[in-house]
Amino acid sequence: MSDTSNNSDQPYDTRHRPPNLLINEKSPYLLQHAYDPVQWYPWGEAAFERSKAEKKPIFLSIGYSTCHWCHVMEKESFEDPEVAELMNTTCVCIKVDREERPDIDSIYMDVCQAITGRGGWPLTILMTPDKEPFFAATYIPKRSRFGNPGMLELIPHIAKVWMQQQEDILQTARELKATLSSAMVQISAKSTCTELDEKTLHNGYSQLLSAFDEQAGGFGRAPKFPSPHNLTFLLRYWHRTGNPKALQMVTKTLDAMRRGGIYDHIGFGFHRYSTDGGWMVPHFEKMLYDQAMLIMAYTESFQVTGIEDHRQVAEEIIKYVLRDMRSAEGTFYCAEDADSEGVEGKFYLWKKEEIYDILPVETADLVCKVYEVSSEGNYKEEISGITTRQNILHLTRPMYEIARELGLSLDELLSKLESSKKILFAARERRIHPSKDDKVLTDWNGLMIAALGKASRAFERSEYAQAASEAANFILEHMSSRDGRLLHRYRDGEASINGFLEDYAFFVWGLIELYQATLEKRYLEHALRLNSLQMHDFMDDEGGFFHTSKDSETLLFRKKDVYDGAIPSGNSVSMLNLIRLSRMTGTTYFEEKAYASMKVFSSQIDTMPMAYPQFLQALDFIVGQAYEVVIAGNKKDEDTKEMLSILNRPFLPNMVLLLKEDDSMEELAPYTKNMIMGDGRPRAYVCQDYSCNMPIMSVFLFKELISSISDKWNATN
């Protein structure tokens, strides 16, 4: 049993302590803290009422279940009786899962960045009973070090200041709230509108070019994130301009990430980011949204370049997601932890002798040669004060170069490695796995549905669309309220928390891609229905969408954001959804609202367009050229199938597709009334920038037309 005396830094033994109020929650993150000696409350009125009654400040801690430094702070402080006693005496303590409540996290992350100039998780906020913050930090150690106050010093100081200078604190909190609220209002000011056009796309490209790492790919310095929406914008920029550098930035980055340690070469999927600039040493957690966005980037790059390795990576990521991140109901889990057995990365690391114990000597020689495995290792790990050196599997050069050096054909090398990796995977499966955050989020599932829809079309893999359909069907049936509005989170048989902007935007995106992959009209109908609900509940009269619905809980302010960070913003995705749905149905009202969004955010986007790569993709669609294709035919007909296949294979980012099998499509898209089959044969109607060509009945002529659209820059490949 661990020592639980007050002067101990050992982990707290939870076996003989009753749970706190988090025990009744569904979030895996909150349940991780249910036996902390801290008297945690979930976010809710009970905590704030107690805070007011006892005149105590609120200690708000925000994190998520796969956050490494959240685990560190938990073990170091929240499980420590001495720290817990100080917290319980001084404050009312609230725990929030940022993935369950992105509205709370987003507001208070803005506070942290305003106060400290930076942000991250765990996020620590001290605030008044009226939710007004007066202190912000991220990770706080138990004891002060390197000039940073620790919990044992900070909490007594807060208690003293709260007692002696409470009016000053309250005034500071009110002023901070007013400043942040004013900043939110300025985003909506029409007077700041500037005109966004093709020049904005050029500026966004130029800024990304300036930030591009010519040596290792990617953008900026360490830590380096995949940022796949940078790459999907650059593919569209290449498609527009034929600029070979735009395409080279994409392929270099995708190739470098695939070779690096950020990629799991044994079990597939990408880790969250690289701690170095060369994609070598990852932060080992795996997030669903990263997998989804990277599937899209590798899929689209394959469509443009035909690089088979990019197709393989996309399909390997899908294999990982369907194998390890999929629920019995067909939905997708949130994340896998970086830690196992309390050590970051332990599940993924290899000792050289371990590989030789598992594989025959000749095969082990090959694996160690290819993946740069050595006795000295390339990753230092400290466990219980003992330092060991292990290996992160990675490639230092393309596989074809390694094959040539070894005197093998590429196919021979890949075949040998494939069988070896299966054996290593089976051995790794016997290790203690990182924990899995098994809650289901509508927004992140929407991204994965969109990714699977894209991959299904590009690779002609119907099973991917089937997997996407199962997830979408579950959300539509089990993650919707009685009035048809979306719910944000499902876990352990319970759907809860009213949907946020991203839930609607990302799921509508997924439904659009799923419709175009399956051509099942009901998915388009649901996309239109949910888009209308989103416009009713979230739209700002000035343009754009708020993060929360009009009847949601009142926080410091109602936020409206367009920044495309680790995940694209709800506003950026919504803008493209509106444009695509407008072109698919002929509903110009959607396009008008997309223009309103563009105007309200135009000033901040014009200043730094590279920070809004997903928004730039919507702008690229608006600037044109854009195409609408309606195929009047039966999808079981061979000529119809061939026309659809012709559309699915190439990279056609600004094209939308409708299949009109009968007159019922006219209810959704009245303009298709006179678009009919001819003599029992399918006809293709192709419209470009508000002008339609003559209908095409010949598969050959249709292929010629689509090829002329998709292949105009082939000479630059």
N, C-alpha and C positions, 0 to 999 in steps of 0.2 A: 504494500500500500504506500502511495506517495505521501510525503510529509506535507501536512496542510497547516502548519503553524504560520503565523502572520509574517514572519521574516523569511519565508521560503519563496524561492523562485521556481519551485518544481510545479509541474502541472497539477491542477486541482483534481482530487478524486471525486467524481460525481456520483459514485455508486450509493452513497448514503445521504444524499441531499434531495429534498423534494423539489419538483420542477417549479419553474416560474410560469408566468402567464403565457409564454410562447408555446407551451406544450399543446395548446389547442389549435395551433396554426397548421396550415398545409405546406407552407414554404420550407423546402429542405434547409435553407439558410437559417431561418428562424428556429427551426427544430434543432439545428446544431447548437444553438445557444439556450435551449430550454432548461438545461441543468446548470447553467452558470449561476454562481452565487449572487450575481447582479440581479436585482428584482426588475427584469425587463418587462415592459409593456409592449404589445403591438401598437402600431399607430391607430389611434381612435380616441373618442371623447373621454373614456375613462381616465386615460393618462393626463389629458389636459385639465380635466376637472380636478384631479388630485393636485396637479401643479398649482392651480389657482387657489384651492382650499388651503394647501400647506405653504403657499407663497414660496415655492421652490422653482429654480430654473429647470429647463428641460435639457437633458443630455441625449442628443439624437445621434445614433450610430447607424450608418448606411453601408451596406456591403452586398456581397453575393456569395453563393456557396462555393464557387471554384476560385475564389480570390485568395492568392497565396498570403499576402500581407494581412488580409482579414483573419486568416488562421493564426498568423503570428501574434497579432494583437489579442486575439481570443485567448490563446494559451498563456501569453505573458501577463495579461492584465485582467480580462473579464472572468477568467477562471481562478484568479488569485483572491483569496478572502480579504486581504488587507485593502487592495484596490476596490473590491466590491463594497466593502463597508463604507469607505469614503464616498463612493458614488451613491450608494443607497441613502446615506445620511444627508448629502448635499443636494441631490438632484432627483427628479423623476426621470427614469431612463427608458428610452424608446428604441427598439430595433426595427429597421426597415430593410427589406429585400429590394434592392434597386430594380431588379428585373420584374418583380411584382408591381412595384409602384414607381415607374419611371417618371411620373409627374412630380412626386416629392423629391426624388433624386435630382432631377433636372433643375428644379428651383434652387435647391440648396447647394448644388454644385456651382451654379452661377454665383451664389453667395461666397463660396469658398474661393473661387477664382477672383472675385472682386476684392476680397479681403487680403488674400495671400499671394495672388498672382499665379497660382497653379491649382491643380485639382487631382483627384484620383481616389482610389478606394483602399482601405476603409475611409469613409468620409465622416468626420466628427464635427458636429454643430452643437453649440450651446445657444439656447434661445429662451425667450420669455414665454410665459404661459399662453400668450397670444400668437405664438409661432414666429415671432420676430427675432432673427438671429443677432448675436453680438460677438460671437467667437467662432472661428472655423479652422480646421486643420484636417490633415489626412491621418496617416499612421502616427500614433503617439506611443513612445516606449513607456515601460513601467517606471523607470528611473531616468532622470535627466542625463543626457549625454551629448557631447559635441555642441553644447550651447542650446540644445532643444529641450524644453521642459518635459518632464515625464509625468505620468498620471499621479504619482505620489506627491508631486510638488504642485501640479496644475490644479487638482481638485480642491485642496485646501485654500489655494490662492483665490479660486473662483468663489468659494464659500465666503471668504473674507470680504472680497470686493462686492459681492451680492448684498451682504449685510450692511456694508458701510457706504457704498456708492450706487445704490440701486437706481436712484433717479437718473444718474448719469448714464448708467447702462441702458435704461429704458429709452432715454433720449437718443443715444447712439443707435439703438436698434430701429427706432422709428425713422431716423434719418437715412439709414442704410436701406430700409424698405422703400422709402420715397425715391431714393436715387435709382434703385433697380427697377422700380415700377415706371419711372420716367423713361428709362432706357427702353423698356418694352413698348411704351407708347410711341416713341420716336420711330420705331420700325414701321409703324403704320402710317406715318405722316406722308400724305400724297405729295407734299411740296418737294420731297427729296427724290422724286422719280427721275430716272434717266432712261434713255432709250437703249435697250439691249438688242443686238443684232449680230450679224456674222462677225463683226469686229470683236465682239466679246468672246466668241469662240477662239479666235486667233490669239487674243490676249491670254485666255486660259491655257492654251497650248504653250505659249511662250513662257509663262510662269512655271508650268510643269517642267519644261525643258531646262529652265534655270535651276530647278531643284533636283533634277535627275542625277543619280549617281552613275556616272559613266563606267565605273569599275565593277560595281556589284549589282547594278540595277536598283529599282525602287527609288524612293524620293526622300531627301533629307538624310539626316544622320541617325545614329543609334539613339534610342531603340527604334527599330524600323518595323513598321506595320505593313501588311500586304496591300491595304487600300485598293481593292480590286475595282472600285468605281472610278478611280483615276484611269485604270487601264481600259475599261469599257468606254469611257469618254474618248480616249486616244484612238481607239479603233474606229469610232464614229468620225473623229477628225480626219483620220487617214482616209476613210470612205468618202469624205467630202472633198478633200484636197489632193489626195494621192501623195502626201508628204511622206517619204520613206522613213524619216527620222521618227515620226510618230509611231509607226509600226515597229521600228527597231526598239524603241523604248519598251513597248509591250512585250515583245518576244524575249528580250534580254532579261526583263524582270521575271517573267513567268518561268523561263529556263533556270535562272539563278535560284528562285525560290524552290523549284522542284528538286534541284540538286542539294540544297542546303539542309541543315539540321532542323529547320522550321517545318520540313515535311517529314512525316512519319513513314519511312521507307519500308517498314515491316507491316504495319497495320493500316497505313494510309490515313489521309486527312491531314489538315494543317494545324499546327499549334498557333497560339494567338498572335505572337509577334516575336521578333528576333531581338535579343538584348544587345547584339553587336550590329555593325553596319553591313556585314557580309552574309547574313541569313544563316549563320553557323549555330549559335547557341540560342535556343528558343526559350521563351516563357511557356511552359509545357501545357498549360490548359488548352482545351479545344472547345471552341464556341460554335454553336449551330449556324449563327449568322455568317461567320467567316467561311464555313464550308459552302453555304449557299451562294454567296457572292463570288467565291473563287470558282465554283462549278460554272457560273455564268461567264467569267472571264476566260477560262480555259476553253470552254465550248465555243465562244465567239471567236477566239483566236484561231482555233482549228478551222472554223468556217472560212476565215480570211486566208489563212496561210496553208492549210492542209498539213500542218506539222502533226504527225501521228502521235508524237509524245504528248501533245497537248490534249488530244482526245483521250489518251490513256490515263492521264492524270485526272481529268474530269470524271472518267468512269471509275477510277480507283476511289476518289472522294465519295462518289455515290455509293460504292460498295461499302465503304466504312460507315456511312450514315445509315444505310439500310440494315447493316449488320449490328451496329452498336448503339445507334441513337434513335431507334424506332420503337415505339410502344406496341403493345399487342393490338391496340385499336387502329394502328396505322399512322398515328401522329408522331411528331419528332420531339425528342427531349432537348433541353437547353444546352447542356455543357458537360464536359468531363474535367475533373480537377487536374491541377498541375501536380499535386502531391499524392503520394501513396506511402503508407506507413510513416506519415509525418515528414517525408523528405521530398522536396521538389524534384520531379523528373525521374525518380527512382525506377518507375515502371518501364521507362524507355531506354535506359542506359545499359551498356554492355561492357563487360570485361573481356579482354582477348581470350583468356583461358576458358571462359564460359562458352564462347563460340566454338572453341576446339573440343570442349566436352560434349557439345550437342551435335556437331557435324563431323563427318570424316575429314581427315587431315587435308586432303587435296581440295575438298570443297571449302573447308574453313580458310585455307590459304587464299582461295579466290575471293571469298566474301571480305576478308580482311584487306586484301589488296584493293578491291573495288571501293569499299566504303571507308578506307583510311583508318582502319582499326590498328592500334598499337598497344604495346604493354604499358607505355607511359600514359596513354589516354589523352583526351583533349578536353575533358570536363572535370573540374575539381569539385568534390563532394565532401561535406563534413557531416559526420554522424557521431553524436555523443563525444565530440572532441577529437575524433579520429578522422584524419583526412585520407580519402581514397581518390584515385583517378580512374575514371571510366571513359567510355567512348560514346559520343553521339554519332550515329551512322550518318554519313553524308558523302557526297560526290564532289571532287574538286575540279572535274572537267566532264565534258559530255561523254555519254556511254560509248559512242562510236569511236572516240579517241582511245578509251580504255581497251575496247575490243581490238583495235588495230595494234596497240602496244602489246597485248597478250597473244597476238597471232590468231585471233578468232574472228569469225564473222559476227556481226551484231546480233543476228538471230541466235547463233550458238551461245553467245554470252548471256543474252536475256533468258534463254531456256535454262541454262545452268543456274542462274540466279533465282529464277522463279521457283524452282523446286527447293532451293536452299532457304529462301525467304519463308516458304510455307512451313518448313520445319522449325525455323526460328520463331515464327508467329505462334505455332502450337506450344513451343516451350515458354514463350512470354505469357501466353494465356494462363499458365499455371501460377504466375506471380499474383501477388495481391494487387488488385486493380485500383486505380484512382476512383474516388467516389463520383457518382453521376448525379447531376441535378436533373431529376426526372419529372419536373413540372413541364407542362406544355403551354407555350405562349402563342397566341394567335398571330402576332406580328412576325415572329421569327419563323413560324410554320409557313406563313405567307411567302416569305423569301425562298424557303426550300421548295414550296410548290411551284413558284415561278422558275426556279433553277431546274427542277426536274422536267417541267414543261418544255423549256428551251432545249435541254439535252435530249429529250425524247424526239423532238422534231429533227434536230441536227444530226443525231446518230441513228435515227430511225429505230429507236428502241421503245416499243410500245409499253414494256413493263415499267419504264420510268413514269410514263403518263398514268399508268394504273396506280402506282404508289402515290403519286400526287393526288389522284382522284380520291383515294381512300382517306388521305389526310383532310382534304377539302370537305368531303362528305361528313366526316366526324365533326369538324368545326361547325359546319352548317346545322348539324342536328343537335350537337351536345354543347356547343359553346356560344349559343345565342339565347337571349332572354325571350320572354313570351311575346314581346312586341317586335322581335326580329333583330334587335340590336346585338352587336357583338359583345362577348365577354372576353376578358384579357387572359385569364389563367385557368387551366384545368389541372387538377392533381387529385389522385386518390378518390376518384368518383365525384369530385365536386368542381363545377365551373363557377367562377366568381370574379369580381372586380370589373366594373364597367369598362368597356373598351376605350382605348386612347386613339389619337389620330393615326399612329403607326399601325395599329391593329386593322383599321379600315383600309388605309393606303396600301399596306403591304399585302393584305389578303386580297384586295381588289386586283392588285398587280398579279398575284398568283392565279386568280380566277381568269384574268385575261389571257395569260400564257397557257393556262390549262384548257381554255376554250379553243385556242388556236392549235393546241396539240391534239385534242380529242374531237373537236368540232361538235361537242354536245352543247346544244343551245342553252340548256339550263344553267351552265356555268356563266355564260354571258348575261343571262337574266339576273342571276345573283349578283354579278359584278355591278350591273346597273342599279339594282335595288340598294345595295350597300353603299354605292357611290352617292346615291340620292340621300340616304340617311346621314352619311358623312357631311354632305353639304348643308343639310338642315341643322345638324347638331354642332358642327365645328367651324363652319365658315365665318369669317370676319367680313362685315359689310364693306370694309376698306380694301379687302383682298387678302387671299391666303387663308390658312386654317390655324386655329388655336390647337395646342397640344391636348387640351381637355375639352369635353363637351360642355354645352351651355348650362347643363344642370349638374355638373360635377361638383365635388367638394371644393370649397373656397380655400385657396392657399394664399401666399403673399401677393401674387399677381397671376394673371392668366397669360401664359407664355405662348409666343408664336415664333418659331425658329425655322431656319432654312439651311443651317450649316450642315454639311455632309461630313460627319466624323467617321468613327469606326463603322457605323451603319449609316446609310443615306437618310436624310431627313424625311419626315412624313410629308412636308410641303413639296420637296423636290419630286418625290414619287407621285404625289397627288397631281402635280402639274402635268406629268407625262400621261398618267391615267386619264385625266380629263381630255387631253388632246386625242389620245387613241380612241377613247369611247366616243368622242365627237365624230371622228372620221369613220368609225365603224357603223354608227347609227344615223349620222347626219344631223345630230342634235347640236346646233350651233351655240346653244346656251352654255354647254360644257366648255367650248373653246373660249367663249367670252370670259368665263371665270378663270380659265388658265391664264389669259392675258392679264386679268386683274391681279393674279398672283405674281406674275412676272413684273408688273409695275411696282407693286408694293415692296418687293425685295430688291428692286433693280439697283438702288444706290449702293447697298452693301455688296452686291454681287459684282457690280462694275469696278469696285475698289480692289477686290481680290478674287477674281473668278476661279482660280485654281482651288479655292476652298469649297467650291460648290460643284464638283464634277458631275453629280447626278442631276442637278438642276441644268447644267450645260447640255446634258443629253436631251432633256425636254426642249431646250432652246434650239438645239440642232434639228429636232423634228419640226419645230415651228418655222424655222428659217427655210426649210425645204432643201431639196426636193423630197416630197413624201408621196406615198402611193397607197391607194386602196384597191384591193383585189377581191372581187366577188366571183366565186365559181358557182354557177347554177348547174347542179348535177347531183347524182346519187353517190355517196362516198363508197359504196360497194362496187361501183362501176370501175372498170380497169382504167379507162381514160381519165376519170376523175382522180383516181388514186395517183396516176402518173403526174397529173398537173399539180396535185398537192405535194408530191415528192419533189418536184422541180422547185417549188416555193420553199420547201423546208430545208434543203441542204445548204444553200448559200447564205452569206451574211447580208441580210436586208433589214437593217435596223429601223428604218423609217417606213415600214410597210405593214399594213394591217390586212387581215384576211377574214372574209366571211364565206361560209358555205350556205347556199340557199338550196335546200332540198325540196321545200314546199312553200306555200304562200304564208305560212306562219311567221317566217322571218320578216315579213313586211310589217308585223306589229312592232318589232324592235328597230327596223331600218326601213322606213317607208320608201326611201329612194330606190329600193331594190324591186319595186313593183313590176317594172317592165323588163327586169333581168331574168330571162327564162332560158331553159334548154332549147336546143334546136334539133328537131327530128329525133328526139330521144337521146341525143348526144350532149355532153356537157359543153357549156360555153364559159369562157373566162372574160370578165369585164375588168379592165385595168384603167384606173383613174389616177391622174397625176396632177397635184396642185390644183384641184378644183376643176379639172377638165378630163373627160373620159374618152378613151379610144373606142374604136369599133370593136364589137365582141369577137373573140377568137374561139374557133371550134377545133382548130388543129393543134394537137399536142406539140408537134414540131415547131409551129410558129410561136406558140406560147413559150416554149423553151428558148427559142431565139430571143424573144423579147426580154425574158427574165435574165438571160445571160448578158444581154447588153446593159442591163441595169447593174447587175452584181459584179461584172468583170471589167469595169471601165478602167481600173487601175492595176490590172494584172501585170502590166509591163513593169510596175515598180516593185513587185513581190520578189 
